Amino acid sequence: MTKRLFRHAARTAAYIREYLFPADCPICGGELLDSAEAWYGLCRPCSNALVISDELRCTSCGRPLISEQGQCLQCRNEEPHIFDGAFSIFPYTGKYRKLLSAYKFGKKLPLGNFLAEQLMEALEKLPPTASERVLVPVPPRPGKIRKAGWDQVAYLGSRLRTLGQPVYPCLKRLPSKSQKELDKADRKTNLKGKILCTKPAPNTVILFDDVITTGATLDACTTALKENGAEKVYGVCLFYD
């Protein structure tokens, strides 16, 4: 009952905020007309169109399969990932790219409520049961929070906690180059030895991040976690590139 009242109050506050400081839907530019739309930062038609597909997925990286079976072509042609499996939700194209850009770079915080619920739904696609899973955020680059003013992955963690999901920040990233600035070969080596596990790792971990490209970041995080006690590490990412 208390959680329901809190959620109702939060949505009402979001609606009042939208009324006083209208932001509009970042995908279509339409007005946000009620408390639910203000809470998610998306108009209802756009949020209804952003659904997790039921396509067959790569058993390794979690991207939808086109004509392959089991693993996608990229995963078959590369060295096996260190993480034990992953699920990738949306393609990083078109309206989905607009969504991430508005959240990550535009700092449209209500979108975090929508994205956190998508992560919760994606968790059900992974093997661990609800009682076993502990979510660990992929850590930001040193200095990122000072430069950008926030960490979009950590904020998702705060939203996941409000949904009752345990979140356990235990990873730290040492100074390194930005992954998005590197080619595929350099991505694989850039983070080797640059991720530290600062606390005992849970037995079963689900890493969460905003974008997966080569999977090198998840691999580096998995190495640190398994070196500190984790037996199984999975990943869930909002977008795949």
Secondary structure, DSSP 8 states (H G I E B T S, - for coil): -HHHHHHHHHHHHHHHHHHHS----TTT-----SHHHHHHTS-HHHHHH-------B-TTT--B-SS-SSS-HHHHHS---SSS-EEEEEESSHHHHHHHHHHHTT--THHHHHHHHHHHHHHTTSSS-TTT-EEEE----TTHHHHHSS-HHHHHHHHHHHTT--B---EEE-S---GGGS-HHHHHHHTTT-EEE-S---SEEEEEEEEESSSHHHHHHHHHHHHTT-SEEEEEEEEE-
